[in-house]
């Protein structure tokens, strides 16, 4: 199979898995409201920066890509 086709199929599978986890796990995983996320609320202003959520997502994606690369070789 063409390497680009493999990449697109793998990306599609990953997106489907992430979508299912987001849909089903959203009730149990409180991503987006973790301790460490920055929320500033003023009278007419609200600023939200999901710092801890970004770190967790980055670590999980890094591990997944490492495992894909590890098992590909």
mmCIF file of the N, C-alpha and C atoms, coordinates in Angstrom:
data_MODEL
# 
_entry.id   MODEL 
# 
loop_
_atom_site.group_PDB 
_atom_site.id 
_atom_site.type_symbol 
_atom_site.label_atom_id 
_atom_site.label_alt_id 
_atom_site.label_comp_id 
_atom_site.label_asym_id 
_atom_site.label_entity_id 
_atom_site.label_seq_id 
_atom_site.pdbx_PDB_ins_code 
_atom_site.Cartn_x 
_atom_site.Cartn_y 
_atom_site.Cartn_z 
_atom_site.occupancy 
_atom_site.B_iso_or_equiv 
_atom_site.pdbx_formal_charge 
_atom_site.auth_seq_id 
_atom_site.auth_comp_id 
_atom_site.auth_asym_id 
_atom_site.auth_atom_id 
_atom_site.pdbx_PDB_model_num 
ATOM 1   N N  . UNK A 1 1  ? 0.838   -1.172 0.000  1.00 0.00 ? 1  UNK A N  1 
ATOM 2   C CA . UNK A 1 1  ? 0.000   0.000  0.000  1.00 0.00 ? 1  UNK A CA 1 
ATOM 3   C C  . UNK A 1 1  ? 0.888   1.243  0.000  1.00 0.00 ? 1  UNK A C  1 
ATOM 4   N N  . UNK A 1 2  ? 0.419   2.260  -0.640 1.00 0.00 ? 2  UNK A N  1 
ATOM 5   C CA . UNK A 1 2  ? 1.121   3.527  -0.726 1.00 0.00 ? 2  UNK A CA 1 
ATOM 6   C C  . UNK A 1 2  ? 1.300   4.118  0.689  1.00 0.00 ? 2  UNK A C  1 
ATOM 7   N N  . UNK A 1 3  ? 2.484   4.689  1.000  1.00 0.00 ? 3  UNK A N  1 
ATOM 8   C CA . UNK A 1 3  ? 2.707   5.239  2.351  1.00 0.00 ? 3  UNK A CA 1 
ATOM 9   C C  . UNK A 1 3  ? 1.737   6.365  2.707  1.00 0.00 ? 3  UNK A C  1 
ATOM 10  N N  . UNK A 1 4  ? 1.356   7.178  1.731  1.00 0.00 ? 4  UNK A N  1 
ATOM 11  C CA . UNK A 1 4  ? 0.402   8.260  2.000  1.00 0.00 ? 4  UNK A CA 1 
ATOM 12  C C  . UNK A 1 4  ? -0.964  7.673  2.348  1.00 0.00 ? 4  UNK A C  1 
ATOM 13  N N  . UNK A 1 5  ? -1.349  6.607  1.645  1.00 0.00 ? 5  UNK A N  1 
ATOM 14  C CA . UNK A 1 5  ? -2.630  5.957  1.935  1.00 0.00 ? 5  UNK A CA 1 
ATOM 15  C C  . UNK A 1 5  ? -2.625  5.356  3.338  1.00 0.00 ? 5  UNK A C  1 
ATOM 16  N N  . UNK A 1 6  ? -1.510  4.745  3.731  1.00 0.00 ? 6  UNK A N  1 
ATOM 17  C CA . UNK A 1 6  ? -1.391  4.199  5.089  1.00 0.00 ? 6  UNK A CA 1 
ATOM 18  C C  . UNK A 1 6  ? -1.532  5.304  6.131  1.00 0.00 ? 6  UNK A C  1 
ATOM 19  N N  . UNK A 1 7  ? -0.888  6.425  5.869  1.00 0.00 ? 7  UNK A N  1 
ATOM 20  C CA . UNK A 1 7  ? -0.945  7.551  6.788  1.00 0.00 ? 7  UNK A CA 1 
ATOM 21  C C  . UNK A 1 7  ? -2.371  8.074  6.925  1.00 0.00 ? 7  UNK A C  1 
ATOM 22  N N  . UNK A 1 8  ? -3.079  8.198  5.806  1.00 0.00 ? 8  UNK A N  1 
ATOM 23  C CA . UNK A 1 8  ? -4.451  8.685  5.847  1.00 0.00 ? 8  UNK A CA 1 
ATOM 24  C C  . UNK A 1 8  ? -5.383  7.707  6.564  1.00 0.00 ? 8  UNK A C  1 
ATOM 25  N N  . UNK A 1 9  ? -5.192  6.417  6.332  1.00 0.00 ? 9  UNK A N  1 
ATOM 26  C CA . UNK A 1 9  ? -6.011  5.415  7.018  1.00 0.00 ? 9  UNK A CA 1 
ATOM 27  C C  . UNK A 1 9  ? -5.734  5.458  8.515  1.00 0.00 ? 9  UNK A C  1 
ATOM 28  N N  . UNK A 1 10 ? -4.471  5.543  8.906  1.00 0.00 ? 10 UNK A N  1 
ATOM 29  C CA . UNK A 1 10 ? -4.106  5.594  10.322 1.00 0.00 ? 10 UNK A CA 1 
ATOM 30  C C  . UNK A 1 10 ? -4.668  6.860  10.969 1.00 0.00 ? 10 UNK A C  1 
ATOM 31  N N  . UNK A 1 11 ? -4.581  7.991  10.282 1.00 0.00 ? 11 UNK A N  1 
ATOM 32  C CA . UNK A 1 11 ? -5.130  9.240  10.821 1.00 0.00 ? 11 UNK A CA 1 
ATOM 33  C C  . UNK A 1 11 ? -6.643  9.132  10.989 1.00 0.00 ? 11 UNK A C  1 
ATOM 34  N N  . UNK A 1 12 ? -7.321  8.492  10.048 1.00 0.00 ? 12 UNK A N  1 
ATOM 35  C CA . UNK A 1 12 ? -8.761  8.304  10.153 1.00 0.00 ? 12 UNK A CA 1 
ATOM 36  C C  . UNK A 1 12 ? -9.136  7.425  11.328 1.00 0.00 ? 12 UNK A C  1 
ATOM 37  N N  . UNK A 1 13 ? -8.387  6.352  11.537 1.00 0.00 ? 13 UNK A N  1 
ATOM 38  C CA . UNK A 1 13 ? -8.655  5.456  12.661 1.00 0.00 ? 13 UNK A CA 1 
ATOM 39  C C  . UNK A 1 13 ? -8.437  6.192  13.975 1.00 0.00 ? 13 UNK A C  1 
ATOM 40  N N  . UNK A 1 14 ? -7.375  6.970  14.054 1.00 0.00 ? 14 UNK A N  1 
ATOM 41  C CA . UNK A 1 14 ? -7.083  7.736  15.270 1.00 0.00 ? 14 UNK A CA 1 
ATOM 42  C C  . UNK A 1 14 ? -8.195  8.737  15.538 1.00 0.00 ? 14 UNK A C  1 
ATOM 43  N N  . UNK A 1 15 ? -8.662  9.428  14.500 1.00 0.00 ? 15 UNK A N  1 
ATOM 44  C CA . UNK A 1 15 ? -9.740  10.398 14.681 1.00 0.00 ? 15 UNK A CA 1 
ATOM 45  C C  . UNK A 1 15 ? -11.036 9.733  15.137 1.00 0.00 ? 15 UNK A C  1 
ATOM 46  N N  . UNK A 1 16 ? -11.325 8.559  14.620 1.00 0.00 ? 16 UNK A N  1 
ATOM 47  C CA . UNK A 1 16 ? -12.525 7.832  15.049 1.00 0.00 ? 16 UNK A CA 1 
ATOM 48  C C  . UNK A 1 16 ? -12.406 7.436  16.515 1.00 0.00 ? 16 UNK A C  1 
ATOM 49  N N  . UNK A 1 17 ? -11.254 6.927  16.917 1.00 0.00 ? 17 UNK A N  1 
ATOM 50  C CA . UNK A 1 17 ? -11.046 6.525  18.309 1.00 0.00 ? 17 UNK A CA 1 
ATOM 51  C C  . UNK A 1 17 ? -11.141 7.738  19.233 1.00 0.00 ? 17 UNK A C  1 
ATOM 52  N N  . UNK A 1 18 ? -10.507 8.836  18.850 1.00 0.00 ? 18 UNK A N  1 
ATOM 53  C CA . UNK A 1 18 ? -10.577 10.050 19.670 1.00 0.00 ? 18 UNK A CA 1 
ATOM 54  C C  . UNK A 1 18 ? -12.014 10.549 19.775 1.00 0.00 ? 18 UNK A C  1 
ATOM 55  N N  . UNK A 1 19 ? -12.755 10.505 18.682 1.00 0.00 ? 19 UNK A N  1 
ATOM 56  C CA . UNK A 1 19 ? -14.155 10.925 18.711 1.00 0.00 ? 19 UNK A CA 1 
ATOM 57  C C  . UNK A 1 19 ? -15.003 10.061 19.622 1.00 0.00 ? 19 UNK A C  1 
ATOM 58  N N  . UNK A 1 20 ? -14.790 8.755  19.587 1.00 0.00 ? 20 UNK A N  1 
ATOM 59  C CA . UNK A 1 20 ? -15.543 7.860  20.461 1.00 0.00 ? 20 UNK A CA 1 
ATOM 60  C C  . UNK A 1 20 ? -15.191 8.079  21.932 1.00 0.00 ? 20 UNK A C  1 
ATOM 61  N N  . UNK A 1 21 ? -13.908 8.235  22.212 1.00 0.00 ? 21 UNK A N  1 
ATOM 62  C CA . UNK A 1 21 ? -13.487 8.485  23.596 1.00 0.00 ? 21 UNK A CA 1 
ATOM 63  C C  . UNK A 1 21 ? -14.054 9.816  24.071 1.00 0.00 ? 21 UNK A C  1 
ATOM 64  N N  . UNK A 1 22 ? -14.050 10.813 23.208 1.00 0.00 ? 22 UNK A N  1 
ATOM 65  C CA . UNK A 1 22 ? -14.565 12.132 23.567 1.00 0.00 ? 22 UNK A CA 1 
ATOM 66  C C  . UNK A 1 22 ? -16.064 12.059 23.859 1.00 0.00 ? 22 UNK A C  1 
ATOM 67  N N  . UNK A 1 23 ? -16.785 11.311 23.031 1.00 0.00 ? 23 UNK A N  1 
ATOM 68  C CA . UNK A 1 23 ? -18.228 11.200 23.178 1.00 0.00 ? 23 UNK A CA 1 
ATOM 69  C C  . UNK A 1 23 ? -18.610 10.394 24.420 1.00 0.00 ? 23 UNK A C  1 
ATOM 70  N N  . UNK A 1 24 ? -18.008 9.228  24.577 1.00 0.00 ? 24 UNK A N  1 
ATOM 71  C CA . UNK A 1 24 ? -18.363 8.347  25.691 1.00 0.00 ? 24 UNK A CA 1 
ATOM 72  C C  . UNK A 1 24 ? -17.640 8.754  26.964 1.00 0.00 ? 24 UNK A C  1 
ATOM 73  N N  . UNK A 1 25 ? -16.364 9.057  26.856 1.00 0.00 ? 25 UNK A N  1 
ATOM 74  C CA . UNK A 1 25 ? -15.571 9.372  28.040 1.00 0.00 ? 25 UNK A CA 1 
ATOM 75  C C  . UNK A 1 25 ? -15.773 10.775 28.545 1.00 0.00 ? 25 UNK A C  1 
ATOM 76  N N  . UNK A 1 26 ? -16.464 11.615 27.795 1.00 0.00 ? 26 UNK A N  1 
ATOM 77  C CA . UNK A 1 26 ? -16.695 12.982 28.227 1.00 0.00 ? 26 UNK A CA 1 
ATOM 78  C C  . UNK A 1 26 ? -17.507 13.066 29.505 1.00 0.00 ? 26 UNK A C  1 
ATOM 79  N N  . UNK A 1 27 ? -18.302 12.055 29.751 1.00 0.00 ? 27 UNK A N  1 
ATOM 80  C CA . UNK A 1 27 ? -19.085 12.032 30.982 1.00 0.00 ? 27 UNK A CA 1 
ATOM 81  C C  . UNK A 1 27 ? -18.219 11.675 32.184 1.00 0.00 ? 27 UNK A C  1 
ATOM 82  N N  . UNK A 1 28 ? -17.174 10.901 31.949 1.00 0.00 ? 28 UNK A N  1 
ATOM 83  C CA . UNK A 1 28 ? -16.344 10.405 33.038 1.00 0.00 ? 28 UNK A CA 1 
ATOM 84  C C  . UNK A 1 28 ? -15.026 11.179 33.165 1.00 0.00 ? 28 UNK A C  1 
ATOM 85  N N  . UNK A 1 29 ? -14.450 11.562 32.039 1.00 0.00 ? 29 UNK A N  1 
ATOM 86  C CA . UNK A 1 29 ? -13.217 12.349 32.046 1.00 0.00 ? 29 UNK A CA 1 
ATOM 87  C C  . UNK A 1 29 ? -13.590 13.820 32.012 1.00 0.00 ? 29 UNK A C  1 
ATOM 88  N N  . UNK A 1 30 ? -13.080 14.575 32.945 1.00 0.00 ? 30 UNK A N  1 
ATOM 89  C CA . UNK A 1 30 ? -13.441 15.977 33.023 1.00 0.00 ? 30 UNK A CA 1 
ATOM 90  C C  . UNK A 1 30 ? -12.387 16.839 32.332 1.00 0.00 ? 30 UNK A C  1 
ATOM 91  N N  . UNK A 1 31 ? -12.007 16.455 31.109 1.00 0.00 ? 31 UNK A N  1 
ATOM 92  C CA . UNK A 1 31 ? -11.011 17.235 30.381 1.00 0.00 ? 31 UNK A CA 1 
ATOM 93  C C  . UNK A 1 31 ? -11.568 18.619 30.085 1.00 0.00 ? 31 UNK A C  1 
ATOM 94  N N  . UNK A 1 32 ? -10.740 19.613 30.280 1.00 0.00 ? 32 UNK A N  1 
ATOM 95  C CA . UNK A 1 32 ? -11.161 20.982 30.062 1.00 0.00 ? 32 UNK A CA 1 
ATOM 96  C C  . UNK A 1 32 ? -11.500 21.693 31.353 1.00 0.00 ? 32 UNK A C  1 
ATOM 97  N N  . UNK A 1 33 ? -11.626 20.972 32.419 1.00 0.00 ? 33 UNK A N  1 
ATOM 98  C CA . UNK A 1 33 ? -11.915 21.559 33.733 1.00 0.00 ? 33 UNK A CA 1 
ATOM 99  C C  . UNK A 1 33 ? -11.003 20.963 34.790 1.00 0.00 ? 33 UNK A C  1 
ATOM 100 N N  . UNK A 1 34 ? -9.755  20.759 34.439 1.00 0.00 ? 34 UNK A N  1 
ATOM 101 C CA . UNK A 1 34 ? -8.804  20.151 35.370 1.00 0.00 ? 34 UNK A CA 1 
ATOM 102 C C  . UNK A 1 34 ? -8.156  21.213 36.252 1.00 0.00 ? 34 UNK A C  1 
ATOM 103 N N  . UNK A 1 35 ? -7.678  20.809 37.436 1.00 0.00 ? 35 UNK A N  1 
ATOM 104 C CA . UNK A 1 35 ? -6.880  21.741 38.234 1.00 0.00 ? 35 UNK A CA 1 
ATOM 105 C C  . UNK A 1 35 ? -5.613  22.088 37.451 1.00 0.00 ? 35 UNK A C  1 
ATOM 106 N N  . UNK A 1 36 ? -5.305  23.332 37.362 1.00 0.00 ? 36 UNK A N  1 
ATOM 107 C CA . UNK A 1 36 ? -4.159  23.773 36.571 1.00 0.00 ? 36 UNK A CA 1 
ATOM 108 C C  . UNK A 1 36 ? -4.585  24.502 35.309 1.00 0.00 ? 36 UNK A C  1 
ATOM 109 N N  . UNK A 1 37 ? -5.851  24.364 34.916 1.00 0.00 ? 37 UNK A N  1 
ATOM 110 C CA . UNK A 1 37 ? -6.380  25.151 33.806 1.00 0.00 ? 37 UNK A CA 1 
ATOM 111 C C  . UNK A 1 37 ? -6.620  26.568 34.315 1.00 0.00 ? 37 UNK A C  1 
ATOM 112 N N  . UNK A 1 38 ? -6.289  27.543 33.497 1.00 0.00 ? 38 UNK A N  1 
ATOM 113 C CA . UNK A 1 38 ? -6.363  28.937 33.908 1.00 0.00 ? 38 UNK A CA 1 
ATOM 114 C C  . UNK A 1 38 ? -7.709  29.520 33.500 1.00 0.00 ? 38 UNK A C  1 
ATOM 115 N N  . UNK A 1 39 ? -8.440  30.051 34.466 1.00 0.00 ? 39 UNK A N  1 
ATOM 116 C CA . UNK A 1 39 ? -9.728  30.696 34.212 1.00 0.00 ? 39 UNK A CA 1 
ATOM 117 C C  . UNK A 1 39 ? -9.722  32.053 34.907 1.00 0.00 ? 39 UNK A C  1 
ATOM 118 N N  . UNK A 1 40 ? -9.948  33.111 34.132 1.00 0.00 ? 40 UNK A N  1 
ATOM 119 C CA . UNK A 1 40 ? -10.056 34.455 34.679 1.00 0.00 ? 40 UNK A CA 1 
ATOM 120 C C  . UNK A 1 40 ? -11.439 34.977 34.291 1.00 0.00 ? 40 UNK A C  1 
ATOM 121 N N  . UNK A 1 41 ? -12.234 35.279 35.297 1.00 0.00 ? 41 UNK A N  1 
ATOM 122 C CA . UNK A 1 41 ? -13.581 35.788 35.047 1.00 0.00 ? 41 UNK A CA 1 
ATOM 123 C C  . UNK A 1 41 ? -13.715 37.174 35.661 1.00 0.00 ? 41 UNK A C  1 
ATOM 124 N N  . UNK A 1 42 ? -14.076 38.125 34.813 1.00 0.00 ? 42 UNK A N  1 
ATOM 125 C CA . UNK A 1 42 ? -14.365 39.491 35.256 1.00 0.00 ? 42 UNK A CA 1 
ATOM 126 C C  . UNK A 1 42 ? -15.830 39.764 34.966 1.00 0.00 ? 42 UNK A C  1 
ATOM 127 N N  . UNK A 1 43 ? -16.226 40.989 35.134 1.00 0.00 ? 43 UNK A N  1 
ATOM 128 C CA . UNK A 1 43 ? -17.627 41.338 34.955 1.00 0.00 ? 43 UNK A CA 1 
ATOM 129 C C  . UNK A 1 43 ? -18.119 41.058 33.529 1.00 0.00 ? 43 UNK A C  1 
ATOM 130 N N  . UNK A 1 44 ? -17.423 41.573 32.519 1.00 0.00 ? 44 UNK A N  1 
ATOM 131 C CA . UNK A 1 44 ? -17.817 41.377 31.119 1.00 0.00 ? 44 UNK A CA 1 
ATOM 132 C C  . UNK A 1 44 ? -16.754 40.654 30.314 1.00 0.00 ? 44 UNK A C  1 
ATOM 133 N N  . UNK A 1 45 ? -15.937 39.859 30.989 1.00 0.00 ? 45 UNK A N  1 
ATOM 134 C CA . UNK A 1 45 ? -14.789 39.234 30.328 1.00 0.00 ? 45 UNK A CA 1 
ATOM 135 C C  . UNK A 1 45 ? -14.545 37.867 30.939 1.00 0.00 ? 45 UNK A C  1 
ATOM 136 N N  . UNK A 1 46 ? -14.271 36.919 30.072 1.00 0.00 ? 46 UNK A N  1 
ATOM 137 C CA . UNK A 1 46 ? -13.925 35.580 30.550 1.00 0.00 ? 46 UNK A CA 1 
ATOM 138 C C  . UNK A 1 46 ? -12.777 35.052 29.703 1.00 0.00 ? 46 UNK A C  1 
ATOM 139 N N  . UNK A 1 47 ? -11.691 34.653 30.357 1.00 0.00 ? 47 UNK A N  1 
ATOM 140 C CA . UNK A 1 47 ? -10.529 34.094 29.676 1.00 0.00 ? 47 UNK A CA 1 
ATOM 141 C C  . UNK A 1 47 ? -10.300 32.690 30.210 1.00 0.00 ? 47 UNK A C  1 
ATOM 142 N N  . UNK A 1 48 ? -10.164 31.754 29.304 1.00 0.00 ? 48 UNK A N  1 
ATOM 143 C CA . UNK A 1 48 ? -9.964  30.363 29.692 1.00 0.00 ? 48 UNK A CA 1 
ATOM 144 C C  . UNK A 1 48 ? -8.806  29.796 28.885 1.00 0.00 ? 48 UNK A C  1 
ATOM 145 N N  . UNK A 1 49 ? -7.805  29.246 29.578 1.00 0.00 ? 49 UNK A N  1 
ATOM 146 C CA . UNK A 1 49 ? -6.677  28.608 28.919 1.00 0.00 ? 49 UNK A CA 1 
ATOM 147 C C  . UNK A 1 49 ? -6.462  27.238 29.539 1.00 0.00 ? 49 UNK A C  1 
ATOM 148 N N  . UNK A 1 50 ? -6.725  26.162 28.781 1.00 0.00 ? 50 UNK A N  1 
ATOM 149 C CA . UNK A 1 50 ? -6.632  24.802 29.338 1.00 0.00 ? 50 UNK A CA 1 
ATOM 150 C C  . UNK A 1 50 ? -5.192  24.297 29.391 1.00 0.00 ? 50 UNK A C  1 
ATOM 151 N N  . UNK A 1 51 ? -4.413  24.814 30.305 1.00 0.00 ? 51 UNK A N  1 
ATOM 152 C CA . UNK A 1 51 ? -2.990  24.475 30.391 1.00 0.00 ? 51 UNK A CA 1 
ATOM 153 C C  . UNK A 1 51 ? -2.775  23.001 30.751 1.00 0.00 ? 51 UNK A C  1 
ATOM 154 N N  . UNK A 1 52 ? -3.382  22.529 31.818 1.00 0.00 ? 52 UNK A N  1 
ATOM 155 C CA . UNK A 1 52 ? -3.176  21.139 32.246 1.00 0.00 ? 52 UNK A CA 1 
ATOM 156 C C  . UNK A 1 52 ? -3.777  20.162 31.236 1.00 0.00 ? 52 UNK A C  1 
ATOM 157 N N  . UNK A 1 53 ? -4.914  20.510 30.673 1.00 0.00 ? 53 UNK A N  1 
ATOM 158 C CA . UNK A 1 53 ? -5.520  19.657 29.655 1.00 0.00 ? 53 UNK A CA 1 
ATOM 159 C C  . UNK A 1 53 ? -4.602  19.541 28.445 1.00 0.00 ? 53 UNK A C  1 
ATOM 160 N N  . UNK A 1 54 ? -3.981  20.642 28.038 1.00 0.00 ? 54 UNK A N  1 
ATOM 161 C CA . UNK A 1 54 ? -3.052  20.620 26.911 1.00 0.00 ? 54 UNK A CA 1 
ATOM 162 C C  . UNK A 1 54 ? -1.843  19.742 27.198 1.00 0.00 ? 54 UNK A C  1 
ATOM 163 N N  . UNK A 1 55 ? -1.338  19.809 28.412 1.00 0.00 ? 55 UNK A N  1 
ATOM 164 C CA . UNK A 1 55 ? -0.180  18.997 28.784 1.00 0.00 ? 55 UNK A CA 1 
ATOM 165 C C  . UNK A 1 55 ? -0.542  17.514 28.749 1.00 0.00 ? 55 UNK A C  1 
ATOM 166 N N  . UNK A 1 56 ? -1.702  17.156 29.289 1.00 0.00 ? 56 UNK A N  1 
ATOM 167 C CA . UNK A 1 56 ? -2.112  15.747 29.308 1.00 0.00 ? 56 UNK A CA 1 
ATOM 168 C C  . UNK A 1 56 ? -2.334  15.228 27.891 1.00 0.00 ? 56 UNK A C  1 
ATOM 169 N N  . UNK A 1 57 ? -2.996  16.005 27.054 1.00 0.00 ? 57 UNK A N  1 
ATOM 170 C CA . UNK A 1 57 ? -3.223  15.588 25.670 1.00 0.00 ? 57 UNK A CA 1 
ATOM 171 C C  . UNK A 1 57 ? -1.890  15.438 24.937 1.00 0.00 ? 57 UNK A C  1 
ATOM 172 N N  . UNK A 1 58 ? -0.951  16.328 25.183 1.00 0.00 ? 58 UNK A N  1 
ATOM 173 C CA . UNK A 1 58 ? 0.357   16.258 24.551 1.00 0.00 ? 58 UNK A CA 1 
ATOM 174 C C  . UNK A 1 58 ? 1.112   14.993 24.966 1.00 0.00 ? 58 UNK A C  1 
ATOM 175 N N  . UNK A 1 59 ? 1.071   14.658 26.247 1.00 0.00 ? 59 UNK A N  1 
ATOM 176 C CA . UNK A 1 59 ? 1.759   13.460 26.730 1.00 0.00 ? 59 UNK A CA 1 
ATOM 177 C C  . UNK A 1 59 ? 1.131   12.201 26.126 1.00 0.00 ? 59 UNK A C  1 
ATOM 178 N N  . UNK A 1 60 ? -0.196  12.135 26.094 1.00 0.00 ? 60 UNK A N  1 
ATOM 179 C CA . UNK A 1 60 ? -0.877  10.962 25.541 1.00 0.00 ? 60 UNK A CA 1 
ATOM 180 C C  . UNK A 1 60 ? -0.561  10.812 24.050 1.00 0.00 ? 60 UNK A C  1 
ATOM 181 N N  . UNK A 1 61 ? -0.622  11.904 23.309 1.00 0.00 ? 61 UNK A N  1 
ATOM 182 C CA . UNK A 1 61 ? -0.305  11.825 21.874 1.00 0.00 ? 61 UNK A CA 1 
ATOM 183 C C  . UNK A 1 61 ? 1.157   11.449 21.641 1.00 0.00 ? 61 UNK A C  1 
ATOM 184 N N  . UNK A 1 62 ? 2.067   11.978 22.455 1.00 0.00 ? 62 UNK A N  1 
ATOM 185 C CA . UNK A 1 62 ? 3.478   11.620 22.324 1.00 0.00 ? 62 UNK A CA 1 
ATOM 186 C C  . UNK A 1 62 ? 3.690   10.130 22.562 1.00 0.00 ? 62 UNK A C  1 
ATOM 187 N N  . UNK A 1 63 ? 3.028   9.578  23.572 1.00 0.00 ? 63 UNK A N  1 
ATOM 188 C CA . UNK A 1 63 ? 3.130   8.146  23.835 1.00 0.00 ? 63 UNK A CA 1 
ATOM 189 C C  . UNK A 1 63 ? 2.558   7.314  22.692 1.00 0.00 ? 63 UNK A C  1 
ATOM 190 N N  . UNK A 1 64 ? 1.411   7.733  22.154 1.00 0.00 ? 64 UNK A N  1 
ATOM 191 C CA . UNK A 1 64 ? 0.817   7.009  21.029 1.00 0.00 ? 64 UNK A CA 1 
ATOM 192 C C  . UNK A 1 64 ? 1.732   7.011  19.811 1.00 0.00 ? 64 UNK A C  1 
ATOM 193 N N  . UNK A 1 65 ? 2.276   8.177  19.480 1.00 0.00 ? 65 UNK A N  1 
ATOM 194 C CA . UNK A 1 65 ? 3.167   8.251  18.319 1.00 0.00 ? 65 UNK A CA 1 
ATOM 195 C C  . UNK A 1 65 ? 4.449   7.456  18.542 1.00 0.00 ? 65 UNK A C  1 
ATOM 196 N N  . UNK A 1 66 ? 4.950   7.452  19.789 1.00 0.00 ? 66 UNK A N  1 
ATOM 197 C CA . UNK A 1 66 ? 6.126   6.643  20.100 1.00 0.00 ? 66 UNK A CA 1 
ATOM 198 C C  . UNK A 1 66 ? 5.822   5.157  19.906 1.00 0.00 ? 66 UNK A C  1 
ATOM 199 N N  . UNK A 1 67 ? 4.654   4.713  20.392 1.00 0.00 ? 67 UNK A N  1 
ATOM 200 C CA . UNK A 1 67 ? 4.282   3.312  20.242 1.00 0.00 ? 67 UNK A CA 1 
ATOM 201 C C  . UNK A 1 67 ? 4.081   2.939  18.780 1.00 0.00 ? 67 UNK A C  1 
ATOM 202 N N  . UNK A 1 68 ? 3.459   3.811  18.008 1.00 0.00 ? 68 UNK A N  1 
ATOM 203 C CA . UNK A 1 68 ? 3.283   3.536  16.571 1.00 0.00 ? 68 UNK A CA 1 
ATOM 204 C C  . UNK A 1 68 ? 4.646   3.392  15.880 1.00 0.00 ? 68 UNK A C  1 
ATOM 205 N N  . UNK A 1 69 ? 5.568   4.289  16.219 1.00 0.00 ? 69 UNK A N  1 
ATOM 206 C CA . UNK A 1 69 ? 6.895   4.228  15.617 1.00 0.00 ? 69 UNK A CA 1 
ATOM 207 C C  . UNK A 1 69 ? 7.655   2.986  16.089 1.00 0.00 ? 69 UNK A C  1 
ATOM 208 N N  . UNK A 1 70 ? 7.484   2.636  17.367 1.00 0.00 ? 70 UNK A N  1 
ATOM 209 C CA . UNK A 1 70 ? 8.168   1.481  17.939 1.00 0.00 ? 70 UNK A CA 1 
ATOM 210 C C  . UNK A 1 70 ? 7.706   0.189  17.271 1.00 0.00 ? 70 UNK A C  1 
ATOM 211 N N  . UNK A 1 71 ? 6.391   0.024  17.062 1.00 0.00 ? 71 UNK A N  1 
ATOM 212 C CA . UNK A 1 71 ? 5.875   -1.190 16.480 1.00 0.00 ? 71 UNK A CA 1 
ATOM 213 C C  . UNK A 1 71 ? 5.973   -1.211 14.959 1.00 0.00 ? 71 UNK A C  1 
ATOM 214 N N  . UNK A 1 72 ? 6.219   -0.074 14.354 1.00 0.00 ? 72 UNK A N  1 
ATOM 215 C CA . UNK A 1 72 ? 6.360   -0.017 12.889 1.00 0.00 ? 72 UNK A CA 1 
ATOM 216 C C  . UNK A 1 72 ? 7.684   -0.628 12.465 1.00 0.00 ? 72 UNK A C  1 
ATOM 217 N N  . UNK A 1 73 ? 8.717   -0.439 13.263 1.00 0.00 ? 73 UNK A N  1 
ATOM 218 C CA . UNK A 1 73 ? 10.060  -0.935 12.895 1.00 0.00 ? 73 UNK A CA 1 
ATOM 219 C C  . UNK A 1 73 ? 10.186  -2.421 13.054 1.00 0.00 ? 73 UNK A C  1 
# 
